[in-house]
Amino acid sequence: MGESLATQLLHSDLEVDCPECGYPLWIQYAEVVVQAAVLCPCCRVRIWLHDAQGSAQNAGEVIEQQINQALKDLFK
C-alpha cells in the first residue's frame, strides 16, 4: 500500500532562498513542521524554520480530506 498524501507532502521538497546571501536551498516540509534549523551551504548561516500558524502540519491532512471527499462524491 502506498504512502498517504500527508506523508508524501511531508517528504516533498521546497526551494527557498537564504535570507542572508540569497543562495537557493532545498528543504523538506517535514523540516518546517518540526521547525528545524538548516545551514546555508554558501554563507554557513543557520536558518531557523518557523511555522507560526502550523500550516505545514495541517496542509497534508486538509488536502487528503478534500481528495477523499471528492472521490466519495464521484462514486455515489
PDB file with one MODEL, atoms N, CA, C and O in Angstrom:
MODEL        1
ATOM      1  N   MET A   1       0.843  -1.180   0.000  1.00  0.00           N
ATOM      2  CA  MET A   1       0.000   0.000   0.000  1.00  0.00           C
ATOM      3  C   MET A   1       0.884   1.238   0.000  1.00  0.00           C
ATOM      4  O   MET A   1       1.903   1.259   0.691  1.00  0.00           O
ATOM      5  N   GLY A   2       0.523   2.267  -0.755  1.00  0.00           N
ATOM      6  CA  GLY A   2       1.323   3.480  -0.889  1.00  0.00           C
ATOM      7  C   GLY A   2       1.230   4.384   0.328  1.00  0.00           C
ATOM      8  O   GLY A   2       0.411   4.188   1.225  1.00  0.00           O
ATOM      9  N   GLU A   3       2.087   5.365   0.321  1.00  0.00           N
ATOM     10  CA  GLU A   3       2.094   6.342   1.400  1.00  0.00           C
ATOM     11  C   GLU A   3       0.857   7.229   1.316  1.00  0.00           C
ATOM     12  O   GLU A   3       0.295   7.418   0.237  1.00  0.00           O
ATOM     13  N   SER A   4       0.441   7.765   2.443  1.00  0.00           N
ATOM     14  CA  SER A   4      -0.672   8.695   2.439  1.00  0.00           C
ATOM     15  C   SER A   4      -0.219  10.015   1.813  1.00  0.00           C
ATOM     16  O   SER A   4       0.974  10.304   1.725  1.00  0.00           O
ATOM     17  N   LEU A   5      -1.180  10.786   1.394  1.00  0.00           N
ATOM     18  CA  LEU A   5      -0.863  12.075   0.794  1.00  0.00           C
ATOM     19  C   LEU A   5      -0.149  12.983   1.787  1.00  0.00           C
ATOM     20  O   LEU A   5       0.753  13.730   1.410  1.00  0.00           O
ATOM     21  N   ALA A   6      -0.549  12.921   3.048  1.00  0.00           N
ATOM     22  CA  ALA A   6       0.114  13.739   4.070  1.00  0.00           C
ATOM     23  C   ALA A   6       1.587  13.368   4.200  1.00  0.00           C
ATOM     24  O   ALA A   6       2.438  14.249   4.326  1.00  0.00           O
ATOM     25  N   THR A   7       1.895  12.074   4.171  1.00  0.00           N
ATOM     26  CA  THR A   7       3.277  11.620   4.257  1.00  0.00           C
ATOM     27  C   THR A   7       4.066  12.050   3.035  1.00  0.00           C
ATOM     28  O   THR A   7       5.214  12.479   3.145  1.00  0.00           O
ATOM     29  N   GLN A   8       3.443  11.932   1.863  1.00  0.00           N
ATOM     30  CA  GLN A   8       4.116  12.366   0.637  1.00  0.00           C
ATOM     31  C   GLN A   8       4.425  13.853   0.683  1.00  0.00           C
ATOM     32  O   GLN A   8       5.497  14.281   0.256  1.00  0.00           O
ATOM     33  N   LEU A   9       3.487  14.646   1.202  1.00  0.00           N
ATOM     34  CA  LEU A   9       3.695  16.089   1.315  1.00  0.00           C
ATOM     35  C   LEU A   9       4.858  16.398   2.252  1.00  0.00           C
ATOM     36  O   LEU A   9       5.687  17.255   1.946  1.00  0.00           O
ATOM     37  N   LEU A  10       4.927  15.714   3.381  1.00  0.00           N
ATOM     38  CA  LEU A  10       5.993  15.963   4.344  1.00  0.00           C
ATOM     39  C   LEU A  10       7.367  15.646   3.774  1.00  0.00           C
ATOM     40  O   LEU A  10       8.361  16.238   4.195  1.00  0.00           O
ATOM     41  N   HIS A  11       7.437  14.725   2.829  1.00  0.00           N
ATOM     42  CA  HIS A  11       8.715  14.359   2.239  1.00  0.00           C
ATOM     43  C   HIS A  11       9.015  15.115   0.949  1.00  0.00           C
ATOM     44  O   HIS A  11      10.042  14.877   0.313  1.00  0.00           O
ATOM     45  N   SER A  12       8.130  16.016   0.566  1.00  0.00           N
ATOM     46  CA  SER A  12       8.384  16.792  -0.648  1.00  0.00           C
ATOM     47  C   SER A  12       9.308  17.964  -0.339  1.00  0.00           C
ATOM     48  O   SER A  12       9.401  18.424   0.799  1.00  0.00           O
ATOM     49  N   ASP A  13       9.982  18.429  -1.370  1.00  0.00           N
ATOM     50  CA  ASP A  13      10.965  19.489  -1.219  1.00  0.00           C
ATOM     51  C   ASP A  13      10.381  20.850  -1.548  1.00  0.00           C
ATOM     52  O   ASP A  13       9.433  20.975  -2.322  1.00  0.00           O
ATOM     53  N   LEU A  14      10.960  21.844  -0.951  1.00  0.00           N
ATOM     54  CA  LEU A  14      10.570  23.226  -1.157  1.00  0.00           C
ATOM     55  C   LEU A  14      11.845  24.033  -1.365  1.00  0.00           C
ATOM     56  O   LEU A  14      12.794  23.918  -0.590  1.00  0.00           O
ATOM     57  N   GLU A  15      11.862  24.847  -2.413  1.00  0.00           N
ATOM     58  CA  GLU A  15      13.039  25.681  -2.665  1.00  0.00           C
ATOM     59  C   GLU A  15      12.823  27.051  -2.037  1.00  0.00           C
ATOM     60  O   GLU A  15      11.813  27.707  -2.293  1.00  0.00           O
ATOM     61  N   VAL A  16      13.765  27.473  -1.224  1.00  0.00           N
ATOM     62  CA  VAL A  16      13.740  28.801  -0.606  1.00  0.00           C
ATOM     63  C   VAL A  16      15.114  29.432  -0.774  1.00  0.00           C
ATOM     64  O   VAL A  16      16.107  28.735  -0.979  1.00  0.00           O
ATOM     65  N   ASP A  17      15.162  30.732  -0.688  1.00  0.00           N
ATOM     66  CA  ASP A  17      16.438  31.440  -0.758  1.00  0.00           C
ATOM     67  C   ASP A  17      16.928  31.757   0.644  1.00  0.00           C
ATOM     68  O   ASP A  17      16.140  32.095   1.527  1.00  0.00           O
ATOM     69  N   CYS A  18      18.228  31.644   0.840  1.00  0.00           N
ATOM     70  CA  CYS A  18      18.830  32.015   2.117  1.00  0.00           C
ATOM     71  C   CYS A  18      18.536  33.488   2.369  1.00  0.00           C
ATOM     72  O   CYS A  18      18.775  34.316   1.491  1.00  0.00           O
ATOM     73  N   PRO A  19      18.023  33.834   3.544  1.00  0.00           N
ATOM     74  CA  PRO A  19      17.728  35.232   3.826  1.00  0.00           C
ATOM     75  C   PRO A  19      18.981  36.098   3.948  1.00  0.00           C
ATOM     76  O   PRO A  19      18.907  37.324   3.868  1.00  0.00           O
ATOM     77  N   GLU A  20      20.119  35.460   4.140  1.00  0.00           N
ATOM     78  CA  GLU A  20      21.374  36.200   4.300  1.00  0.00           C
ATOM     79  C   GLU A  20      22.058  36.483   2.968  1.00  0.00           C
ATOM     80  O   GLU A  20      22.414  37.625   2.678  1.00  0.00           O
ATOM     81  N   CYS A  21      22.243  35.432   2.150  1.00  0.00           N
ATOM     82  CA  CYS A  21      23.024  35.593   0.911  1.00  0.00           C
ATOM     83  C   CYS A  21      22.214  35.344  -0.364  1.00  0.00           C
ATOM     84  O   CYS A  21      22.701  35.608  -1.463  1.00  0.00           O
ATOM     85  N   GLY A  22      20.988  34.840  -0.231  1.00  0.00           N
ATOM     86  CA  GLY A  22      20.141  34.598  -1.393  1.00  0.00           C
ATOM     87  C   GLY A  22      20.387  33.280  -2.107  1.00  0.00           C
ATOM     88  O   GLY A  22      19.755  33.012  -3.129  1.00  0.00           O
ATOM     89  N   TYR A  23      21.292  32.447  -1.593  1.00  0.00           N
ATOM     90  CA  TYR A  23      21.593  31.160  -2.201  1.00  0.00           C
ATOM     91  C   TYR A  23      20.356  30.263  -2.109  1.00  0.00           C
ATOM     92  O   TYR A  23      19.724  30.203  -1.054  1.00  0.00           O
ATOM     93  N   PRO A  24      19.996  29.560  -3.197  1.00  0.00           N
ATOM     94  CA  PRO A  24      18.811  28.686  -3.144  1.00  0.00           C
ATOM     95  C   PRO A  24      19.072  27.428  -2.315  1.00  0.00           C
ATOM     96  O   PRO A  24      20.092  26.759  -2.477  1.00  0.00           O
ATOM     97  N   LEU A  25      18.138  27.127  -1.434  1.00  0.00           N
ATOM     98  CA  LEU A  25      18.225  25.950  -0.570  1.00  0.00           C
ATOM     99  C   LEU A  25      17.026  25.057  -0.827  1.00  0.00           C
ATOM    100  O   LEU A  25      15.939  25.545  -1.133  1.00  0.00           O
ATOM    101  N   TRP A  26      17.217  23.754  -0.705  1.00  0.00           N
ATOM    102  CA  TRP A  26      16.115  22.804  -0.782  1.00  0.00           C
ATOM    103  C   TRP A  26      15.874  22.266   0.617  1.00  0.00           C
ATOM    104  O   TRP A  26      16.775  21.706   1.242  1.00  0.00           O
ATOM    105  N   ILE A  27      14.654  22.441   1.102  1.00  0.00           N
ATOM    106  CA  ILE A  27      14.280  21.907   2.410  1.00  0.00           C
ATOM    107  C   ILE A  27      13.047  21.037   2.235  1.00  0.00           C
ATOM    108  O   ILE A  27      12.331  21.152   1.241  1.00  0.00           O
ATOM    109  N   GLN A  28      12.806  20.172   3.202  1.00  0.00           N
ATOM    110  CA  GLN A  28      11.606  19.346   3.171  1.00  0.00           C
ATOM    111  C   GLN A  28      10.553  19.975   4.075  1.00  0.00           C
ATOM    112  O   GLN A  28      10.868  20.616   5.078  1.00  0.00           O
ATOM    113  N   TYR A  29       9.289  19.773   3.690  1.00  0.00           N
ATOM    114  CA  TYR A  29       8.203  20.286   4.526  1.00  0.00           C
ATOM    115  C   TYR A  29       8.288  19.713   5.939  1.00  0.00           C
ATOM    116  O   TYR A  29       7.903  20.378   6.901  1.00  0.00           O
ATOM    117  N   ALA A  30       8.782  18.499   6.068  1.00  0.00           N
ATOM    118  CA  ALA A  30       8.926  17.891   7.393  1.00  0.00           C
ATOM    119  C   ALA A  30       9.846  18.727   8.277  1.00  0.00           C
ATOM    120  O   ALA A  30       9.636  18.813   9.487  1.00  0.00           O
ATOM    121  N   GLU A  31      10.862  19.340   7.677  1.00  0.00           N
ATOM    122  CA  GLU A  31      11.764  20.204   8.448  1.00  0.00           C
ATOM    123  C   GLU A  31      11.039  21.452   8.947  1.00  0.00           C
ATOM    124  O   GLU A  31      11.337  21.963  10.026  1.00  0.00           O
ATOM    125  N   VAL A  32      10.092  21.934   8.157  1.00  0.00           N
ATOM    126  CA  VAL A  32       9.301  23.091   8.579  1.00  0.00           C
ATOM    127  C   VAL A  32       8.368  22.688   9.712  1.00  0.00           C
ATOM    128  O   VAL A  32       8.205  23.433  10.678  1.00  0.00           O
ATOM    129  N   VAL A  33       7.752  21.507   9.598  1.00  0.00           N
ATOM    130  CA  VAL A  33       6.816  21.037  10.619  1.00  0.00           C
ATOM    131  C   VAL A  33       7.497  20.943  11.974  1.00  0.00           C
ATOM    132  O   VAL A  33       6.920  21.350  12.982  1.00  0.00           O
ATOM    133  N   VAL A  34       8.716  20.412  12.016  1.00  0.00           N
ATOM    134  CA  VAL A  34       9.419  20.279  13.291  1.00  0.00           C
ATOM    135  C   VAL A  34      10.214  21.532  13.648  1.00  0.00           C
ATOM    136  O   VAL A  34      10.889  21.581  14.676  1.00  0.00           O
ATOM    137  N   GLN A  35      10.124  22.541  12.785  1.00  0.00           N
ATOM    138  CA  GLN A  35      10.788  23.826  12.990  1.00  0.00           C
ATOM    139  C   GLN A  35      12.290  23.643  13.243  1.00  0.00           C
ATOM    140  O   GLN A  35      12.858  24.163  14.204  1.00  0.00           O
ATOM    141  N   ALA A  36      12.894  22.885  12.341  1.00  0.00           N
ATOM    142  CA  ALA A  36      14.327  22.590  12.423  1.00  0.00           C
ATOM    143  C   ALA A  36      15.148  23.803  11.992  1.00  0.00           C
ATOM    144  O   ALA A  36      14.613  24.795  11.498  1.00  0.00           O
ATOM    145  N   ALA A  37      16.427  23.697  12.187  1.00  0.00           N
ATOM    146  CA  ALA A  37      17.368  24.699  11.689  1.00  0.00           C
ATOM    147  C   ALA A  37      18.141  24.067  10.538  1.00  0.00           C
ATOM    148  O   ALA A  37      18.539  22.904  10.610  1.00  0.00           O
ATOM    149  N   VAL A  38      18.347  24.833   9.486  1.00  0.00           N
ATOM    150  CA  VAL A  38      19.155  24.363   8.359  1.00  0.00           C
ATOM    151  C   VAL A  38      20.341  25.302   8.199  1.00  0.00           C
ATOM    152  O   VAL A  38      20.287  26.465   8.600  1.00  0.00           O
ATOM    153  N   LEU A  39      21.387  24.796   7.622  1.00  0.00           N
ATOM    154  CA  LEU A  39      22.611  25.561   7.437  1.00  0.00           C
ATOM    155  C   LEU A  39      22.774  25.873   5.959  1.00  0.00           C
ATOM    156  O   LEU A  39      22.726  24.969   5.125  1.00  0.00           O
ATOM    157  N   CYS A  40      22.965  27.132   5.629  1.00  0.00           N
ATOM    158  CA  CYS A  40      23.193  27.524   4.247  1.00  0.00           C
ATOM    159  C   CYS A  40      24.572  27.019   3.838  1.00  0.00           C
ATOM    160  O   CYS A  40      25.561  27.320   4.506  1.00  0.00           O
ATOM    161  N   PRO A  41      24.652  26.252   2.746  1.00  0.00           N
ATOM    162  CA  PRO A  41      25.957  25.730   2.340  1.00  0.00           C
ATOM    163  C   PRO A  41      26.879  26.810   1.764  1.00  0.00           C
ATOM    164  O   PRO A  41      28.080  26.587   1.614  1.00  0.00           O
ATOM    165  N   CYS A  42      26.320  27.964   1.444  1.00  0.00           N
ATOM    166  CA  CYS A  42      27.129  29.024   0.846  1.00  0.00           C
ATOM    167  C   CYS A  42      27.739  29.942   1.913  1.00  0.00           C
ATOM    168  O   CYS A  42      28.959  30.094   1.982  1.00  0.00           O
ATOM    169  N   CYS A  43      26.885  30.549   2.740  1.00  0.00           N
ATOM    170  CA  CYS A  43      27.391  31.516   3.724  1.00  0.00           C
ATOM    171  C   CYS A  43      27.469  30.947   5.138  1.00  0.00           C
ATOM    172  O   CYS A  43      27.956  31.609   6.055  1.00  0.00           O
ATOM    173  N   ARG A  44      26.983  29.707   5.308  1.00  0.00           N
ATOM    174  CA  ARG A  44      27.054  28.980   6.585  1.00  0.00           C
ATOM    175  C   ARG A  44      26.200  29.587   7.694  1.00  0.00           C
ATOM    176  O   ARG A  44      26.422  29.282   8.866  1.00  0.00           O
ATOM    177  N   VAL A  45      25.237  30.430   7.362  1.00  0.00           N
ATOM    178  CA  VAL A  45      24.344  30.971   8.378  1.00  0.00           C
ATOM    179  C   VAL A  45      23.312  29.902   8.747  1.00  0.00           C
ATOM    180  O   VAL A  45      22.872  29.137   7.888  1.00  0.00           O
ATOM    181  N   ARG A  46      22.935  29.853  10.007  1.00  0.00           N
ATOM    182  CA  ARG A  46      21.918  28.915  10.486  1.00  0.00           C
ATOM    183  C   ARG A  46      20.551  29.581  10.320  1.00  0.00           C
ATOM    184  O   ARG A  46      20.330  30.699  10.786  1.00  0.00           O
ATOM    185  N   ILE A  47      19.649  28.882   9.657  1.00  0.00           N
ATOM    186  CA  ILE A  47      18.317  29.408   9.374  1.00  0.00           C
ATOM    187  C   ILE A  47      17.301  28.564  10.134  1.00  0.00           C
ATOM    188  O   ILE A  47      17.179  27.362   9.899  1.00  0.00           O
ATOM    189  N   TRP A  48      16.574  29.204  11.048  1.00  0.00           N
ATOM    190  CA  TRP A  48      15.536  28.509  11.814  1.00  0.00           C
ATOM    191  C   TRP A  48      14.237  28.568  11.037  1.00  0.00           C
ATOM    192  O   TRP A  48      13.788  29.642  10.635  1.00  0.00           O
ATOM    193  N   LEU A  49      13.642  27.417  10.831  1.00  0.00           N
ATOM    194  CA  LEU A  49      12.385  27.329  10.091  1.00  0.00           C
ATOM    195  C   LEU A  49      11.227  27.410  11.080  1.00  0.00           C
ATOM    196  O   LEU A  49      11.087  26.564  11.964  1.00  0.00           O
ATOM    197  N   HIS A  50      10.411  28.431  10.917  1.00  0.00           N
ATOM    198  CA  HIS A  50       9.282  28.630  11.818  1.00  0.00           C
ATOM    199  C   HIS A  50       7.985  28.539  11.037  1.00  0.00           C
ATOM    200  O   HIS A  50       7.885  29.055   9.924  1.00  0.00           O
ATOM    201  N   ASP A  51       7.003  27.891  11.612  1.00  0.00           N
ATOM    202  CA  ASP A  51       5.678  27.755  11.024  1.00  0.00           C
ATOM    203  C   ASP A  51       4.680  28.172  12.093  1.00  0.00           C
ATOM    204  O   ASP A  51       4.019  27.331  12.703  1.00  0.00           O
ATOM    205  N   ALA A  52       4.579  29.464  12.312  1.00  0.00           N
ATOM    206  CA  ALA A  52       3.783  30.001  13.408  1.00  0.00           C
ATOM    207  C   ALA A  52       2.318  29.577  13.355  1.00  0.00           C
ATOM    208  O   ALA A  52       1.704  29.351  14.397  1.00  0.00           O
ATOM    209  N   GLN A  53       1.747  29.465  12.141  1.00  0.00           N
ATOM    210  CA  GLN A  53       0.342  29.101  12.014  1.00  0.00           C
ATOM    211  C   GLN A  53       0.137  27.587  11.952  1.00  0.00           C
ATOM    212  O   GLN A  53      -1.004  27.126  11.993  1.00  0.00           O
ATOM    213  N   GLY A  54       1.197  26.815  11.857  1.00  0.00           N
ATOM    214  CA  GLY A  54       1.068  25.360  11.754  1.00  0.00           C
ATOM    215  C   GLY A  54       0.524  24.918  10.407  1.00  0.00           C
ATOM    216  O   GLY A  54       0.006  23.808  10.285  1.00  0.00           O
ATOM    217  N   SER A  55       0.633  25.765   9.398  1.00  0.00           N
ATOM    218  CA  SER A  55       0.048  25.455   8.095  1.00  0.00           C
ATOM    219  C   SER A  55       0.705  24.253   7.428  1.00  0.00           C
ATOM    220  O   SER A  55       0.027  23.494   6.734  1.00  0.00           O
ATOM    221  N   ALA A  56       1.997  24.063   7.618  1.00  0.00           N
ATOM    222  CA  ALA A  56       2.673  22.904   7.023  1.00  0.00           C
ATOM    223  C   ALA A  56       2.182  21.617   7.676  1.00  0.00           C
ATOM    224  O   ALA A  56       2.046  20.595   7.003  1.00  0.00           O
ATOM    225  N   GLN A  57       1.919  21.655   8.960  1.00  0.00           N
ATOM    226  CA  GLN A  57       1.428  20.480   9.663  1.00  0.00           C
ATOM    227  C   GLN A  57       0.041  20.083   9.175  1.00  0.00           C
ATOM    228  O   GLN A  57      -0.261  18.897   9.037  1.00  0.00           O
ATOM    229  N   ASN A  58      -0.787  21.061   8.919  1.00  0.00           N
ATOM    230  CA  ASN A  58      -2.174  20.785   8.574  1.00  0.00           C
ATOM    231  C   ASN A  58      -2.417  20.588   7.093  1.00  0.00           C
ATOM    232  O   ASN A  58      -3.446  20.026   6.718  1.00  0.00           O
ATOM    233  N   ALA A  59      -1.514  21.026   6.240  1.00  0.00           N
ATOM    234  CA  ALA A  59      -1.744  21.002   4.795  1.00  0.00           C
ATOM    235  C   ALA A  59      -1.996  19.599   4.264  1.00  0.00           C
ATOM    236  O   ALA A  59      -2.938  19.395   3.498  1.00  0.00           O
ATOM    237  N   GLY A  60      -1.190  18.646   4.646  1.00  0.00           N
ATOM    238  CA  GLY A  60      -1.354  17.283   4.155  1.00  0.00           C
ATOM    239  C   GLY A  60      -2.693  16.693   4.531  1.00  0.00           C
ATOM    240  O   GLY A  60      -3.344  16.051   3.707  1.00  0.00           O
ATOM    241  N   GLU A  61      -3.112  16.902   5.770  1.00  0.00           N
ATOM    242  CA  GLU A  61      -4.394  16.371   6.220  1.00  0.00           C
ATOM    243  C   GLU A  61      -5.555  17.022   5.483  1.00  0.00           C
ATOM    244  O   GLU A  61      -6.499  16.341   5.082  1.00  0.00           O
ATOM    245  N   VAL A  62      -5.490  18.328   5.306  1.00  0.00           N
ATOM    246  CA  VAL A  62      -6.561  19.050   4.622  1.00  0.00           C
ATOM    247  C   VAL A  62      -6.674  18.592   3.170  1.00  0.00           C
ATOM    248  O   VAL A  62      -7.778  18.342   2.684  1.00  0.00           O
ATOM    249  N   ILE A  63      -5.557  18.482   2.484  1.00  0.00           N
ATOM    250  CA  ILE A  63      -5.573  18.038   1.086  1.00  0.00           C
ATOM    251  C   ILE A  63      -6.120  16.623   0.983  1.00  0.00           C
ATOM    252  O   ILE A  63      -6.938  16.335   0.110  1.00  0.00           O
ATOM    253  N   GLU A  64      -5.676  15.744   1.864  1.00  0.00           N
ATOM    254  CA  GLU A  64      -6.141  14.359   1.821  1.00  0.00           C
ATOM    255  C   GLU A  64      -7.641  14.271   2.093  1.00  0.00           C
ATOM    256  O   GLU A  64      -8.336  13.485   1.449  1.00  0.00           O
ATOM    257  N   GLN A  65      -8.147  15.058   3.031  1.00  0.00           N
ATOM    258  CA  GLN A  65      -9.583  15.075   3.313  1.00  0.00           C
ATOM    259  C   GLN A  65     -10.376  15.553   2.098  1.00  0.00           C
ATOM    260  O   GLN A  65     -11.422  14.990   1.778  1.00  0.00           O
ATOM    261  N   GLN A  66      -9.884  16.583   1.429  1.00  0.00           N
ATOM    262  CA  GLN A  66     -10.589  17.111   0.266  1.00  0.00           C
ATOM    263  C   GLN A  66     -10.598  16.107  -0.882  1.00  0.00           C
ATOM    264  O   GLN A  66     -11.613  15.965  -1.564  1.00  0.00           O
ATOM    265  N   ILE A  67      -9.496  15.415  -1.105  1.00  0.00           N
ATOM    266  CA  ILE A  67      -9.443  14.403  -2.157  1.00  0.00           C
ATOM    267  C   ILE A  67     -10.386  13.248  -1.825  1.00  0.00           C
ATOM    268  O   ILE A  67     -11.124  12.779  -2.691  1.00  0.00           O
ATOM    269  N   ASN A  68     -10.365  12.792  -0.581  1.00  0.00           N
ATOM    270  CA  ASN A  68     -11.250  11.706  -0.174  1.00  0.00           C
ATOM    271  C   ASN A  68     -12.715  12.085  -0.358  1.00  0.00           C
ATOM    272  O   ASN A  68     -13.526  11.268  -0.795  1.00  0.00           O
ATOM    273  N   GLN A  69     -13.047  13.330  -0.021  1.00  0.00           N
ATOM    274  CA  GLN A  69     -14.423  13.787  -0.185  1.00  0.00           C
ATOM    275  C   GLN A  69     -14.801  13.851  -1.654  1.00  0.00           C
ATOM    276  O   GLN A  69     -15.911  13.465  -2.023  1.00  0.00           O
ATOM    277  N   ALA A  70     -13.901  14.331  -2.495  1.00  0.00           N
ATOM    278  CA  ALA A  70     -14.172  14.407  -3.929  1.00  0.00           C
ATOM    279  C   ALA A  70     -14.372  13.011  -4.521  1.00  0.00           C
ATOM    280  O   ALA A  70     -15.270  12.809  -5.338  1.00  0.00           O
ATOM    281  N   LEU A  71     -13.543  12.053  -4.116  1.00  0.00           N
ATOM    282  CA  LEU A  71     -13.677  10.695  -4.618  1.00  0.00           C
ATOM    283  C   LEU A  71     -14.959  10.045  -4.120  1.00  0.00           C
ATOM    284  O   LEU A  71     -15.608   9.300  -4.855  1.00  0.00           O
ATOM    285  N   LYS A  72     -15.318  10.319  -2.896  1.00  0.00           N
ATOM    286  CA  LYS A  72     -16.553   9.782  -2.307  1.00  0.00           C
ATOM    287  C   LYS A  72     -17.757  10.286  -3.111  1.00  0.00           C
ATOM    288  O   LYS A  72     -18.680   9.524  -3.400  1.00  0.00           O
ATOM    289  N   ASP A  73     -17.742  11.569  -3.467  1.00  0.00           N
ATOM    290  CA  ASP A  73     -18.838  12.153  -4.234  1.00  0.00           C
ATOM    291  C   ASP A  73     -18.921  11.567  -5.640  1.00  0.00           C
ATOM    292  O   ASP A  73     -20.012  11.471  -6.204  1.00  0.00           O
ATOM    293  N   LEU A  74     -17.780  11.171  -6.216  1.00  0.00           N
ATOM    294  CA  LEU A  74     -17.774  10.587  -7.559  1.00  0.00           C
ATOM    295  C   LEU A  74     -18.435   9.223  -7.608  1.00  0.00           C
ATOM    296  O   LEU A  74     -19.035   8.861  -8.620  1.00  0.00           O
ATOM    297  N   PHE A  75     -18.333   8.468  -6.537  1.00  0.00           N
ATOM    298  CA  PHE A  75     -18.806   7.084  -6.534  1.00  0.00           C
ATOM    299  C   PHE A  75     -20.124   6.897  -5.798  1.00  0.00           C
ATOM    300  O   PHE A  75     -20.410   5.801  -5.314  1.00  0.00           O
ATOM    301  N   LYS A  76     -20.914   7.926  -5.707  1.00  0.00           N
ATOM    302  CA  LYS A  76     -22.227   7.810  -5.050  1.00  0.00           C
ATOM    303  C   LYS A  76     -23.189   7.100  -5.935  1.00  0.00           C
ATOM    304  O   LYS A  76     -24.345   6.905  -5.559  1.00  0.00           O
TER     305      LYS A  76
ENDMDL
END
